[in-house]
Amino acid sequence: MVAAHLAIHSLSLGAKKVNTGHKDGLGRLDSFTSGDGPATEAVAESCRLAAEKDPHCGGANVYVVQKMFCTCMGGAIGVKPKDIGYYRWAGGYLTCALKSMKASENPQEQGGSNDGVKGELYTIKETTSFQGCSKGWYSLNGGGTSYDSGRPSGADFIRMGNANSYRRPADCAAQIYNLKAGGPSPSGNTNDPKCKDAIGVYMHAAGCDGLVCPQKDCGCLLPTFKFADFRNTGPAEYGGAIASSMGSWICLIDDGDVTQGDVTLPVPKKSGKYSADGPSAEKPDLSPEEKAKCKANRTLLKAARTDMKDLKAQLKAMKSAMKDAKAKFKAIKADMENC
């Protein structure tokens, strides 16, 4: 776990307050003093345990600990120190991986404007080419306007009047499909009907410098949009400046099921734990031969585990059979009392 200012670069659950069962209310924790390692470790552990079993954290992949507060978030792919700019200070967060309940188990209840989820459990099924929305979405991270950000200009897309009402990519696509078919504007915006000429769907990819920044800005791509003007890689990969996480997600209009183009948020296989003693020692680099041996041993270990499971089942069956045999023996012996 690291002290960091959390940067979300995928769909976010929002800063969901974890049900810790604390006497001071939802999302609360005991306070701890900076530098007090054991106390920090105990508080962080209580947050982890609560977040793992809270259904409202279903689909979250990190838990965040502050003094007196415990939250969970989904879609986080990175953290960064809060030391950007001339005035620098330490971050006030401890952030670690969370093996939460599945996104499908989340009741998707909105606890408030800054707490809970409202369908915000989906991200795109990313493609390697510009395809139909039923196949997935392509990520634009470079080119276009706004500091080489991967966002198209206003002349190439129409932002819907209620653009931020759509968090799930499939919901955005379905509405654009409806407008292209001549359906009514859900907001009454005079620009929405122009999407009848749409060739594709657009969303502002989630991610920014704030704590919670889900995807938004649902809109349609117009025929003037030129895919060749954009890149999948961002300016940072070219040695340039960061484009403020302003990328786009786009897909072409097709005849398929748009719900097949997104997926629920994935969660880690296990949760991380904060340790007052610092991070665990890194595993040594293995040679190709050592890696091959480890792989072979894992296969053998899996087979041995299966054998043990089968033998355990056989032993259980034998114990049951032995119990029946003893009962039968006892019954026969009782019938021979006068023999």
ZATIBA-847042 format. One record per residue: y, z, x of N, C-alpha, C, O in turn; residue in three letters. Coordinates in steps of 0.05 Angstrom, whole numbers, padded with zeros to 5 digits, always signed. Example, Ala and Ser with C-alpha at 12.3 -4.5 7.8 and 13.67 -1.06 7.14 Angstrom:
BEGIN
-00114+00156+00264-00090+00156+00246-00066+00156+00264-00066+00169+00285ALA/-00045+00142+00257-00021+00143+00273+00001+00157+00258+00023+00161+00268SER/
// end
This chain:
BEGIN
-00024+00000+00017+00000+00000+00000+00025+00000+00018+00025+00013+00039MET/+00045-00014+00009+00069-00016+00025+00094-00009+00009+00094-00012-00016VAL/+00114+00002+00022+00139+00007+00009+00154-00019+00007+00161-00031+00028ALA/+00159-00028-00016+00170-00055-00019+00185-00058-00045+00180-00044-00064ALA/+00202-00078-00046+00215-00087-00070+00198-00109-00081+00194-00130-00068HIS/+00187-00106-00105+00167-00125-00115+00180-00151-00124+00199-00151-00139LEU/+00169-00173-00114+00178-00200-00122+00155-00213-00138+00133-00217-00127ALA/+00160-00220-00162+00140-00233-00179+00143-00264-00176+00164-00274-00180ILE/+00121-00277-00169+00122-00306-00166+00102-00320-00185+00094-00342-00179HIS/+00094-00307-00205+00077-00318-00226+00083-00304-00252+00101-00287-00252SER/+00069-00309-00273+00075-00297-00298+00073-00267-00297+00053-00256-00286LEU/+00092-00253-00308+00093-00224-00306+00088-00211-00333+00097-00220-00354SER/+00072-00189-00332+00069-00172-00356+00094-00158-00363+00097-00148-00386LEU/+00113-00157-00345+00135-00139-00348+00128-00113-00335+00105-00108-00328GLY/+00147-00096-00332+00142-00070-00319+00130-00051-00340+00145-00036-00353ALA/+00105-00053-00345+00091-00038-00365+00088-00009-00357+00076-00004-00336LYS/+00098+00010-00372+00095+00038-00366+00065+00045-00371+00054+00040-00392LYS/+00053+00058-00351+00025+00065-00353+00022+00091-00368+00037+00110-00364VAL/+00002+00092-00385-00005+00117-00399-00019+00136-00380-00043+00136-00378ASN/-00003+00153-00368-00014+00172-00348-00021+00199-00361-00034+00216-00348THR/-00014+00203-00386-00020+00228-00399-00002+00251-00389-00008+00274-00394GLY/+00020+00244-00376+00038+00264-00365+00054+00279-00386+00060+00267-00407HIS/+00059+00304-00382+00074+00320-00401+00102+00310-00406+00113+00315-00427LYS/+00113+00295-00387+00141+00285-00390+00143+00259-00405+00165+00248-00409ASP/+00120+00248-00413+00121+00223-00429+00107+00199-00416+00097+00201-00394GLY/+00108+00177-00430+00095+00152-00421+00106+00142-00395+00131+00141-00391LEU/+00088+00135-00377+00096+00124-00351+00106+00144-00331+00114+00136-00309GLY/+00106+00170-00337+00117+00189-00319+00096+00200-00300+00072+00200-00305ARG/+00105+00209-00276+00089+00221-00256+00102+00246-00245+00125+00251-00250LEU/+00087+00261-00230+00099+00283-00215+00117+00272-00194+00112+00250-00183ASP/+00138+00286-00188+00156+00276-00166+00144+00283-00139+00127+00301-00137SER/+00153+00269-00119+00145+00275-00091+00168+00270-00073+00186+00255-00079PHE/+00167+00282-00050+00189+00280-00031+00182+00259-00010+00160+00259+00001THR/+00201+00243-00003+00197+00222+00018+00188+00236+00043+00201+00255+00052SER/+00167+00226+00055+00157+00238+00080+00134+00257+00075+00120+00264+00094GLY/+00130+00265+00050+00108+00283+00044+00083+00267+00038+00078+00260+00015ASP/+00068+00259+00058+00045+00241+00055+00024+00250+00035+00017+00235+00017GLY/+00014+00275+00037-00007+00284+00019+00002+00284-00011-00013+00276-00028PRO/+00027+00292-00016+00037+00292-00043+00040+00264-00054+00033+00258-00077ALA/+00050+00246-00037+00052+00218-00044+00025+00206-00051+00022+00191-00070THR/+00006+00212-00034-00021+00202-00038-00033+00211-00064-00046+00195-00079GLU/-00029+00237-00071-00040+00248-00096-00027+00235-00120-00040+00228-00140ALA/-00001+00231-00119+00014+00219-00142+00006+00189-00145+00001+00180-00167VAL/+00004+00175-00123-00004+00147-00124-00032+00144-00135-00038+00125-00150ALA/-00050+00162-00128-00077+00160-00137-00079+00165-00167-00094+00153-00181GLU/-00062+00184-00177-00062+00189-00206-00052+00165-00221-00061+00160-00244SER/-00033+00150-00210-00023+00126-00222-00045+00104-00223-00049+00091-00243CYS/-00059+00101-00201-00081+00081-00199-00102+00086-00220-00110+00068-00235ARG/-00112+00111-00222-00133+00118-00240-00125+00113-00269-00141+00104-00285LEU/-00100+00119-00275-00090+00116-00302-00087+00086-00309-00093+00077-00331ALA/-00077+00070-00290-00072+00042-00294-00098+00026-00298-00100+00007-00312ALA/-00119+00035-00284-00145+00021-00286-00157+00023-00314-00172+00005-00321GLU/-00151+00044-00328-00164+00048-00355-00144+00044-00378-00152+00048-00401LYS/-00119+00037-00373-00100+00033-00394-00102+00005-00404-00097-00014-00389ASP/-00110+00000-00430-00112-00027-00441-00086-00043-00439-00087-00067-00437PRO/-00063-00029-00440-00038-00043-00439-00032-00055-00411-00013-00070-00407HIS/-00049-00047-00391-00047-00059-00364-00067-00081-00361-00068-00093-00339CYS/-00082-00088-00382-00102-00109-00379-00090-00135-00370-00071-00145-00382GLY/-00100-00146-00348-00089-00170-00337-00069-00165-00314-00060-00184-00301GLY/-00062-00140-00310-00044-00133-00288-00059-00134-00261-00083-00128-00260ALA/-00045-00142-00240-00058-00143-00214-00045-00124-00193-00055-00123-00170ASN/-00024-00110-00201-00013-00090-00183-00004-00066-00199+00003-00068-00223VAL/-00004-00043-00186+00009-00019-00197+00031-00010-00178+00028-00013-00154TYR/+00052+00000-00190+00076+00006-00174+00083+00035-00179+00086+00045-00201VAL/+00087+00049-00157+00093+00078-00158+00122+00083-00148+00129+00074-00126VAL/+00137+00097-00164+00163+00106-00156+00163+00137-00160+00145+00148-00171GLN/+00184+00150-00151+00186+00178-00156+00188+00182-00186+00207+00174-00199LYS/+00168+00195-00197+00166+00203-00225+00158+00180-00244+00158+00184-00268MET/+00153+00155-00233+00146+00133-00251+00122+00118-00241+00118+00114-00217PHE/+00105+00108-00260+00081+00092-00255+00082+00068-00273+00082+00071-00298CYS/+00081+00044-00262+00081+00019-00278+00059+00000-00267+00050+00003-00245THR/+00052-00019-00284+00034-00040-00276+00046-00067-00282+00062-00069-00300CYS/+00038-00087-00267+00049-00114-00270+00027-00135-00265+00008-00129-00250MET/+00030-00158-00278+00011-00179-00274+00025-00203-00262+00048-00208-00266GLY/+00009-00219-00247+00020-00244-00236+00034-00241-00210+00045-00261-00200GLY/+00034-00217-00198+00048-00214-00172+00031-00227-00150+00007-00222-00148ALA/+00043-00242-00133+00029-00254-00110+00041-00246-00084+00032-00255-00063ILE/+00062-00229-00084+00073-00221-00059+00094-00199-00063+00106-00197-00084GLY/+00099-00184-00042+00120-00164-00042+00138-00170-00018+00129-00182+00002VAL/+00162-00161-00019+00180-00164+00003+00197-00139+00007+00203-00126-00013LYS/+00204-00132+00032+00220-00108+00036+00247-00112+00024+00258-00134+00023PRO/+00258-00090+00015+00285-00091+00003+00305-00087+00025+00320-00067+00025LYS/+00307-00106+00043+00325-00104+00065+00340-00130+00070+00349-00136+00092ASP/+00343-00145+00048+00356-00171+00051+00387-00168+00051+00398-00151+00037ILE/+00400-00183+00068+00429-00183+00069+00440-00164+00090+00425-00153+00106GLY/+00466-00161+00090+00480-00145+00111+00475-00116+00107+00470-00101+00126TYR/+00476-00106+00082+00471-00078+00076+00441-00074+00070+00431-00084+00051TYR/+00428-00060+00088+00399-00057+00086+00391-00028+00080+00403-00010+00090ARG/+00371-00025+00064+00361+00001+00057+00331-00001+00051+00321-00023+00044TRP/+00317+00021+00052+00288+00021+00047+00282+00017+00018+00298+00025+00001ALA/+00260+00003+00012+00252-00001-00016+00242+00025-00028+00232+00043-00015GLY/+00246+00027-00054+00238+00052-00068+00212+00050-00083+00207+00065-00102GLY/+00195+00030-00076+00170+00026-00090+00146+00027-00071+00148+00020-00047TYR/+00124+00036-00082+00098+00034-00068+00082+00014-00086+00078+00020-00110LEU/+00073-00007-00075+00059-00028-00090+00032-00033-00079+00028-00035-00055THR/+00012-00035-00097-00016-00039-00087-00032-00054-00108-00025-00055-00132CYS/-00053-00067-00099-00070-00083-00117-00083-00065-00138-00089-00042-00133ALA/-00087-00077-00162-00099-00062-00184-00121-00078-00197-00117-00101-00205LEU/-00144-00066-00199-00166-00078-00214-00164-00067-00242-00175-00046-00249LYS/-00149-00081-00258-00143-00072-00286-00165-00081-00304-00184-00095-00296SER/-00163-00073-00330-00180-00085-00350-00173-00114-00353-00152-00123-00344MET/-00191-00130-00365-00187-00158-00368-00163-00164-00386-00156-00148-00404LYS/-00150-00187-00382-00127-00194-00399-00135-00197-00428-00119-00191-00446ALA/-00160-00205-00433-00170-00208-00460-00171-00181-00475-00172-00181-00500SER/-00171-00159-00460-00173-00133-00473-00146-00120-00477-00144-00098-00488GLU/-00125-00135-00469-00098-00124-00473-00089-00129-00502-00091-00151-00512ASN/-00079-00108-00516-00070-00111-00544-00045-00128-00547-00037-00135-00569PRO/-00031-00134-00525-00007-00151-00524+00014-00140-00544+00025-00154-00560GLN/+00019-00114-00542+00040-00102-00557+00065-00099-00541+00064-00091-00517GLU/+00088-00105-00553+00113-00103-00539+00124-00075-00544+00131-00068-00566GLN/+00126-00060-00522+00136-00032-00525+00166-00030-00524+00176-00008-00528GLY/+00180-00052-00519+00209-00051-00516+00217-00076-00501+00200-00091-00492GLY/+00243-00080-00497+00253-00103-00484+00244-00105-00455+00241-00127-00444SER/+00239-00082-00442+00231-00081-00414+00204-00067-00410+00198-00058-00388ASN/+00188-00066-00431+00162-00053-00429+00142-00066-00446+00146-00070-00470ASP/+00120-00074-00434+00098-00086-00449+00097-00116-00447+00111-00128-00431GLY/+00080-00129-00463+00076-00157-00462+00078-00169-00490+00075-00155-00509VAL/+00084-00194-00491+00085-00209-00516+00074-00236-00511+00089-00256-00510LYS/+00048-00238-00507+00035-00263-00499+00038-00270-00470+00032-00292-00462GLY/+00049-00252-00454+00054-00258-00426+00030-00252-00408+00031-00236-00389GLU/+00007-00264-00415-00017-00259-00400-00029-00284-00389-00052-00285-00380LEU/-00014-00306-00390-00024-00332-00382-00008-00344-00359+00017-00340-00358TYR/-00021-00359-00342-00008-00374-00322-00020-00402-00323-00038-00408-00339THR/-00010-00420-00306-00019-00448-00308-00046-00452-00293-00052-00438-00274ILE/-00060-00472-00302-00083-00482-00287-00071-00503-00269-00066-00526-00278LYS/-00067-00497-00244-00052-00515-00226-00068-00539-00218-00091-00537-00211GLU/-00055-00562-00219-00068-00587-00212-00056-00597-00186-00035-00588-00177THR/-00069-00616-00174-00059-00628-00148-00045-00654-00153-00037-00668-00134THR/-00042-00662-00179-00028-00687-00186-00015-00683-00213-00021-00664-00227SER/+00003-00701-00220+00018-00700-00245-00001-00710-00267-00005-00734-00270PHE/-00012-00692-00283-00032-00699-00303-00024-00690-00331-00002-00678-00335GLN/-00041-00696-00350-00036-00687-00378-00037-00657-00380-00051-00643-00365GLY/-00023-00646-00400-00021-00617-00404-00048-00604-00410-00052-00581-00405CYS/-00067-00620-00421-00093-00609-00426-00110-00605-00401-00130-00591-00401SER/-00101-00618-00379-00115-00616-00354-00104-00594-00336-00118-00582-00320LYS/-00078-00589-00339-00065-00569-00322-00036-00577-00316-00026-00597-00327GLY/-00023-00561-00300+00006-00565-00294+00009-00569-00264-00006-00558-00248TRP/+00029-00585-00256+00035-00590-00228+00060-00572-00221+00079-00570-00237TYR/+00059-00561-00198+00080-00543-00189+00100-00557-00171+00092-00568-00150SER/+00125-00558-00179+00146-00570-00163+00161-00547-00148+00172-00529-00161LEU/+00162-00549-00122+00176-00528-00106+00198-00539-00089+00213-00523-00076ASN/+00201-00565-00087+00221-00577-00071+00232-00602-00083+00218-00615-00099GLY/+00256-00609-00076+00269-00633-00088+00286-00625-00112+00288-00602-00119GLY/+00298-00645-00124+00314-00639-00147+00340-00625-00141+00351-00627-00119GLY/+00350-00610-00160+00376-00596-00158+00373-00567-00149+00351-00558-00143THR/+00395-00553-00149+00396-00524-00144+00383-00518-00117+00362-00504-00116SER/+00395-00527-00095+00387-00520-00068+00358-00528-00062+00343-00513-00051TYR/+00351-00553-00069+00324-00563-00063+00303-00545-00075+00284-00538-00061ASP/+00306-00538-00100+00289-00518-00112+00265-00528-00127+00247-00512-00134SER/+00264-00554-00132+00242-00564-00148+00248-00565-00178+00231-00569-00194GLY/+00274-00562-00185+00282-00563-00213+00296-00590-00218+00313-00598-00203ARG/+00289-00603-00240+00302-00628-00247+00330-00624-00257+00337-00601-00265PRO/+00346-00644-00257+00374-00643-00267+00374-00643-00297+00354-00651-00310SER/+00396-00635-00308+00398-00634-00337+00396-00661-00350+00391-00663-00374GLY/+00400-00683-00335+00398-00710-00346+00369-00719-00349+00363-00738-00363ALA/+00350-00704-00336+00322-00712-00337+00305-00695-00355+00281-00701-00359ASP/+00315-00674-00366+00300-00658-00385+00318-00645-00405+00342-00642-00401PHE/+00306-00637-00428+00321-00623-00449+00310-00595-00452+00286-00592-00456ILE/+00327-00576-00449+00319-00548-00452+00321-00542-00482+00342-00546-00495ARG/+00299-00531-00493+00299-00525-00521+00318-00503-00528+00326-00487-00511MET/+00327-00503-00553+00346-00483-00562+00335-00455-00561+00350-00436-00556GLY/+00309-00452-00565+00297-00425-00562+00277-00425-00539+00255-00415-00541ASN/+00287-00437-00516+00270-00441-00493+00256-00417-00482+00233-00419-00472ALA/+00268-00393-00484+00256-00369-00473+00238-00355-00492+00228-00333-00486ASN/+00232-00367-00515+00213-00355-00534+00185-00361-00526+00166-00350-00538SER/+00181-00379-00507+00154-00387-00499+00147-00377-00471+00160-00385-00452TYR/+00127-00360-00470+00118-00350-00444+00092-00362-00436+00087-00367-00412ARG/+00075-00368-00456+00049-00381-00449+00054-00411-00447+00066-00423-00465ARG/+00046-00423-00425+00050-00452-00421+00040-00469-00444+00053-00488-00452PRO/+00017-00462-00455+00006-00478-00477+00023-00477-00502+00025-00497-00516ALA/+00036-00454-00507+00054-00452-00530+00079-00470-00526+00088-00483-00545ASP/+00089-00471-00502+00111-00489-00496+00103-00518-00500+00117-00533-00513CYS/+00080-00526-00489+00070-00553-00491+00066-00561-00520+00074-00583-00529ALA/+00054-00543-00536+00049-00548-00564+00075-00554-00580+00075-00572-00597ALA/+00096-00539-00573+00121-00544-00587+00134-00570-00580+00145-00584-00597GLN/+00132-00578-00554+00143-00604-00546+00127-00626-00559+00138-00646-00567ILE/+00101-00623-00560+00084-00643-00574+00093-00646-00603+00094-00668-00613TYR/+00099-00623-00615+00107-00624-00643+00134-00639-00646+00137-00655-00665ASN/+00152-00634-00628+00178-00648-00629+00175-00678-00624+00188-00694-00637LEU/+00157-00685-00606+00152-00713-00600+00141-00728-00625+00145-00751-00629LYS/+00125-00713-00640+00113-00724-00664+00133-00725-00688+00126-00733-00710ALA/+00157-00716-00683+00177-00716-00704+00180-00690-00719+00193-00690-00740GLY/+00168-00669-00709+00169-00643-00723+00197-00631-00721+00213-00640-00706GLY/+00202-00611-00738+00228-00599-00739+00234-00581-00715+00215-00571-00702PRO/+00259-00577-00709+00267-00559-00687+00264-00530-00697+00274-00523-00718SER/+00250-00513-00682+00246-00485-00690+00272-00469-00689+00275-00448-00702PRO/+00292-00479-00674+00317-00464-00672+00341-00478-00685+00362-00466-00688SER/+00336-00503-00694+00358-00518-00706+00377-00530-00686+00398-00541-00693GLY/+00370-00529-00660+00386-00540-00639+00387-00570-00642+00367-00583-00646ASN/+00411-00582-00639+00414-00611-00643+00401-00627-00621+00397-00651-00624THR/+00396-00615-00597+00384-00630-00575+00354-00632-00578+00341-00650-00567ASN/+00342-00613-00592+00312-00612-00594+00300-00638-00604+00280-00647-00592ASP/+00311-00650-00624+00298-00675-00634+00297-00698-00614+00281-00716-00617PRO/+00314-00696-00593+00313-00717-00572+00287-00717-00556+00281-00736-00542LYS/+00271-00695-00560+00245-00694-00546+00225-00713-00558+00203-00715-00549CYS/+00233-00728-00579+00215-00749-00590+00210-00770-00569+00191-00786-00571LYS/+00228-00771-00548+00224-00791-00527+00211-00779-00502+00209-00792-00482ASP/+00201-00755-00505+00190-00740-00482+00166-00754-00470+00149-00766-00484ALA/+00164-00752-00443+00140-00762-00429+00123-00738-00419+00100-00742-00412ILE/+00135-00715-00418+00122-00692-00408+00135-00666-00416+00154-00665-00432GLY/+00124-00644-00406+00133-00617-00412+00142-00603-00387+00131-00607-00365VAL/+00162-00586-00390+00174-00572-00367+00177-00542-00373+00183-00534-00395TYR/+00172-00526-00352+00178-00497-00354+00189-00489-00327+00181-00499-00306MET/+00208-00470-00328+00217-00457-00303+00195-00439-00293+00188-00420-00307HIS/+00184-00444-00270+00163-00427-00259+00173-00398-00255+00196-00394-00247ALA/+00156-00379-00261+00163-00351-00258+00169-00345-00229+00158-00357-00211ALA/+00187-00326-00225+00192-00317-00198+00222-00316-00192+00236-00336-00197GLY/+00231-00294-00181+00259-00292-00173+00262-00267-00155+00241-00257-00146CYS/+00286-00259-00150+00290-00236-00133+00289-00209-00148+00290-00188-00136ASP/+00288-00210-00174+00287-00186-00190+00259-00175-00193+00240-00185-00181GLY/+00257-00153-00208+00232-00139-00211+00213-00154-00231+00189-00155-00226LEU/+00224-00164-00253+00208-00177-00273+00221-00204-00280+00243-00205-00291VAL/+00208-00226-00274+00218-00252-00280+00196-00271-00289+00185-00286-00273CYS/+00189-00271-00315+00168-00288-00324+00177-00317-00327+00201-00322-00326PRO/+00158-00335-00330+00166-00363-00334+00181-00366-00361+00177-00351-00380GLN/+00198-00386-00362+00215-00390-00386+00226-00418-00386+00215-00436-00372LYS/+00248-00423-00401+00261-00449-00402+00243-00472-00410+00242-00492-00396ASP/+00229-00468-00432+00212-00490-00442+00229-00514-00449+00249-00511-00462CYS/+00220-00538-00441+00235-00562-00448+00217-00586-00445+00194-00585-00438GLY/+00229-00610-00449+00214-00635-00447+00226-00652-00425+00250-00653-00421CYS/+00209-00667-00412+00217-00686-00392+00223-00713-00405+00208-00722-00422LEU/+00245-00725-00397+00253-00751-00408+00243-00774-00390+00236-00770-00367LEU/+00244-00798-00401+00235-00822-00385+00250-00826-00359+00240-00839-00341PRO/+00274-00814-00357+00290-00818-00332+00280-00800-00309+00288-00803-00286THR/+00262-00782-00315+00251-00764-00295+00235-00780-00274+00218-00796-00281PHE/+00241-00776-00248+00227-00790-00227+00211-00770-00210+00222-00754-00195LYS/+00185-00771-00214+00167-00753-00200+00169-00755-00170+00165-00736-00156PHE/+00175-00779-00160+00176-00784-00131+00199-00769-00118+00199-00766-00093ALA/+00218-00758-00133+00240-00744-00121+00234-00715-00115+00251-00700-00106ASP/+00209-00706-00120+00202-00678-00118+00178-00674-00099+00163-00693-00093PHE/+00175-00649-00090+00152-00642-00073+00138-00618-00084+00149-00602-00099ARG/+00113-00615-00076+00098-00591-00083+00105-00568-00064+00102-00545-00072ASN/+00113-00574-00040+00121-00554-00021+00151-00548-00022+00167-00566-00028THR/+00158-00523-00017+00186-00515-00018+00200-00518+00008+00188-00524+00028GLY/+00227-00513+00008+00243-00516+00032+00235-00497+00054+00238-00503+00078PRO/+00224-00474+00047+00216-00454+00067+00194-00466+00085+00194-00460+00109ALA/+00176-00482+00074+00155-00494+00089+00165-00516+00108+00151-00525+00126GLU/+00190-00524+00104+00202-00544+00121+00222-00531+00140+00238-00545+00154TYR/+00222-00505+00142+00240-00491+00160+00268-00487+00149+00286-00480+00164GLY/+00271-00492+00123+00298-00490+00111+00301-00463+00097+00286-00444+00102GLY/+00322-00461+00080+00328-00437+00066+00310-00433+00042+00298-00453+00032ALA/+00307-00409+00032+00292-00403+00008+00308-00413-00016+00332-00408-00017ILE/+00294-00425-00035+00308-00436-00058+00308-00417-00082+00308-00426-00105ALA/+00309-00392-00076+00311-00371-00097+00289-00372-00118+00293-00365-00141SER/+00265-00381-00110+00242-00382-00128+00248-00395-00154+00243-00385-00175SER/+00260-00419-00152+00269-00433-00176+00252-00457-00183+00262-00476-00195MET/+00226-00457-00176+00209-00480-00180+00204-00486-00209+00212-00472-00227GLY/+00190-00509-00213+00184-00518-00240+00154-00523-00243+00140-00527-00224SER/+00145-00522-00268+00118-00530-00276+00121-00553-00295+00136-00552-00314TRP/+00106-00574-00290+00108-00598-00307+00080-00609-00313+00061-00606-00298ILE/+00078-00623-00335+00054-00637-00342+00060-00660-00361+00081-00659-00374CYS/+00043-00680-00363+00047-00703-00379+00037-00698-00408+00017-00683-00411LEU/+00048-00711-00427+00039-00709-00454+00013-00726-00457+00013-00749-00449ILE/-00008-00714-00468-00033-00728-00471-00044-00721-00499-00031-00708-00515ASP/-00069-00729-00504-00081-00724-00530-00100-00700-00530-00114-00695-00550ASP/-00102-00686-00508-00121-00664-00506-00111-00637-00517-00088-00635-00527GLY/-00128-00617-00514-00121-00590-00523-00105-00576-00502-00114-00571-00480ASP/-00080-00570-00508-00062-00559-00487-00070-00531-00478-00062-00522-00457VAL/-00086-00517-00494-00094-00490-00486-00114-00491-00462-00118-00471-00449THR/-00125-00515-00457-00142-00519-00434-00127-00521-00408-00139-00521-00386GLN/-00100-00523-00410-00084-00526-00386-00073-00500-00374-00058-00501-00355GLY/-00080-00478-00387-00071-00452-00375-00095-00433-00374-00115-00437-00387ASP/-00091-00411-00360-00112-00391-00357-00100-00363-00359-00076-00360-00355VAL/-00117-00344-00365-00107-00316-00365-00104-00307-00336-00116-00317-00318THR/-00087-00287-00332-00081-00278-00305-00106-00266-00293-00120-00250-00305LEU/-00112-00273-00268-00134-00261-00254-00127-00233-00243-00104-00227-00238PRO/-00147-00217-00239-00142-00190-00228-00160-00186-00203-00180-00199-00200VAL/-00152-00169-00184-00168-00164-00160-00195-00153-00166-00200-00141-00187PRO/-00213-00156-00147-00240-00145-00150-00241-00115-00147-00259-00102-00157LYS/-00221-00104-00133-00219-00075-00131-00190-00067-00127-00174-00083-00117LYS/-00185-00042-00133-00157-00032-00130-00153-00022-00101-00172-00013-00088SER/-00129-00024-00092-00121-00013-00066-00113+00016-00070-00104+00024-00091GLY/-00116+00031-00049-00108+00060-00049-00088+00066-00028-00090+00056-00005LYS/-00068+00081-00035-00048+00090-00015-00060+00113+00001-00072+00131-00010TYR/-00057+00112+00027-00067+00133+00044-00044+00144+00061-00029+00129+00073SER/-00042+00171+00062-00021+00184+00078-00026+00179+00107-00007+00181+00123ALA/-00051+00171+00115-00057+00166+00143-00051+00138+00151-00056+00130+00174ASP/-00041+00122+00133-00034+00094+00140-00057+00075+00133-00078+00084+00122GLY/-00054+00050+00138-00074+00030+00131-00099+00033+00147-00099+00043+00170PRO/-00122+00024+00136-00147+00025+00150-00147+00005+00173-00132-00014+00173SER/-00164+00011+00192-00166-00007+00215-00176-00035+00206-00194-00037+00190ALA/-00164-00055+00217-00172-00082+00210-00199-00089+00220-00207-00079+00242GLU/-00214-00105+00205-00240-00113+00214-00238-00132+00238-00219-00148+00240LYS/-00256-00129+00257-00254-00147+00281-00260-00176+00274-00274-00182+00255PRO/-00248-00193+00290-00253-00222+00286-00281-00228+00296-00290-00220+00317ASP/-00296-00243+00279-00323-00249+00285-00326-00278+00295-00311-00295+00286LEU/-00345-00282+00312-00351-00309+00322-00366-00324+00299-00376-00311+00281SER/-00367-00350+00301-00381-00366+00280-00411-00357+00278-00422-00356+00256PRO/-00423-00349+00301-00451-00340+00300-00453-00314+00286-00471-00309+00270GLU/-00434-00296+00291-00434-00269+00278-00429-00272+00248-00441-00258+00232GLU/-00411-00290+00241-00406-00295+00212-00431-00306+00198-00437-00298+00176LYS/-00445-00324+00212-00469-00335+00200-00490-00314+00197-00505-00313+00176ALA/-00492-00296+00216-00512-00274+00214-00505-00255+00191-00522-00247+00176LYS/-00479-00249+00188-00470-00232+00166-00476-00245+00139-00485-00231+00121CYS/-00472-00271+00138-00478-00285+00113-00507-00284+00106-00515-00279+00083LYS/-00524-00288+00127-00553-00286+00123-00561-00258+00115-00579-00255+00097ALA/-00550-00238+00127-00556-00210+00120-00548-00203+00092-00561-00188+00078ASN/-00525-00214+00083-00516-00209+00056-00536-00221+00036-00542-00210+00015ARG/-00547-00245+00043-00567-00257+00026-00593-00240+00025-00604-00236+00004THR/-00601-00230+00048-00624-00212+00049-00619-00186+00034-00637-00176+00020LEU/-00595-00176+00037-00588-00151+00023-00589-00155-00008-00598-00137-00022LEU/-00579-00178-00017-00580-00184-00045-00608-00186-00055-00615-00176-00077LYS/-00626-00199-00039-00654-00201-00047-00668-00174-00047-00683-00168-00065ALA/-00661-00157-00027-00673-00130-00026-00664-00113-00050-00680-00098-00061ALA/-00639-00117-00058-00629-00102-00081-00643-00111-00106-00649-00094-00124ARG/-00649-00137-00109-00664-00147-00132-00692-00136-00132-00702-00128-00153THR/-00705-00135-00108-00732-00124-00106-00733-00095-00115-00751-00086-00129ASP/-00713-00080-00105-00711-00051-00112-00708-00048-00142-00720-00030-00154MET/-00692-00065-00155-00688-00063-00183-00714-00069-00198-00720-00056-00218LYS/-00728-00090-00189-00754-00097-00202-00774-00074-00199-00788-00067-00218ASP/-00776-00063-00175-00795-00041-00170-00788-00017-00186-00805-00002-00196LEU/-00762-00012-00189-00754+00011-00205-00762+00007-00234-00771+00026-00248LYS/-00760-00017-00244-00768-00023-00272-00799-00020-00275-00808-00009-00294ALA/-00813-00029-00254-00842-00026-00254-00850+00003-00254-00868+00012-00268GLN/-00836+00019-00237-00842+00047-00236-00837+00061-00262-00852+00079-00271LEU/-00815+00053-00276-00809+00065-00302-00831+00058-00322-00839+00075-00338LYS/-00841+00033-00321-00863+00025-00339-00888+00040-00333-00903+00048-00351ALA/-00894+00044-00307-00918+00059-00299-00917+00088-00308-00937+00099-00317MET/-00893+00100-00306-00889+00128-00315-00894+00130-00345-00906+00149-00354LYS/-00884+00110-00360-00888+00110-00389-00918+00107-00395-00928+00120-00413SER/-00931+00088-00381-00960+00084-00385-00976+00110-00378-00995+00117-00392ALA/-00968+00123-00357-00981+00148-00349-00978+00169-00370-00996+00185-00375MET/-00954+00170-00381-00948+00190-00402-00966+00185-00426-00976+00204-00438LYS/-00969+00159-00434-00986+00152-00457-01015+00159-00450-01030+00169-00468ASP/-01024+00153-00426-01051+00159-00418-01057+00189-00419-01079+00197-00429ALA/-01039+00205-00410-01042+00235-00411-01044+00244-00440-01060+00262-00446LYS/-01028+00233-00457-01028+00241-00485-01055+00233-00498-01066+00248-00514ALA/-01065+00209-00491-01091+00200-00502-01113+00218-00491-01131+00226-00506LYS/-01112+00225-00466-01132+00242-00454-01132+00270-00468-01153+00281-00473PHE/-01109+00280-00473-01106+00306-00485-01117+00306-00514-01130+00325-00522LYS/-01112+00284-00528-01122+00281-00556-01152+00280-00556-01165+00293-00573ALA/-01164+00264-00538-01193+00261-00537-01206+00288-00530-01226+00296-00541ILE/-01194+00302-00511-01205+00328-00503-01204+00348-00526-01222+00364-00528LYS/-01183+00346-00542-01181+00365-00565-01203+00359-00585-01214+00378-00597ALA/-01210+00333-00589-01232+00326-00608-01259+00335-00598-01278+00337-00614ASP/-01262+00341-00572-01287+00348-00560-01290+00379-00557-01306+00389-00542MET/-01273+00393-00572-01273+00422-00569-01300+00435-00575-01308+00454-00562GLU/-01315+00424-00595-01341+00435-00604-01364+00421-00590-01387+00427-00596ASN/-01359+00402-00572-01381+00387-00559-01393+00404-00537-01412+00395-00524CYS/
// end
